[in-house]
């Protein structure tokens, strides 16, 4: 499948991490989604019902970040992938989750996990 919807820079606050200070307060995360689906019908019809609703996919990713608490970015990426794959018409998804303030002793822009899952 070559048809893709890209949602880049979804931001939300969540409690994700192993260290005690990461478990005590929400911190910023950023998510990118690349959703694979057959978009031919939407291209012909110009109807929202024939495509993947971007708002719903974005809400799903944000809900995992804000509504769940996990230790690893790998688990967060997997949960987002599971929820996005459950959306109608989605055949595959790539998920990148970035921790924007990783607790490391050196200057680091972000840490990230990138996965791809197929229905």
PyMOL commands that set and color helices and strands:
alter all, ss='L'
color gray80, all
select helices_A, chain A and resi 20-24+40-45+48-50+54-67+73-85
alter helices_A, ss='H'
color red, helices_A
select strands_A, chain A and resi 4-14+27-37+90-99+111-118
alter strands_A, ss='S'
color yellow, strands_A
deselect
rebuild
show_as cartoon
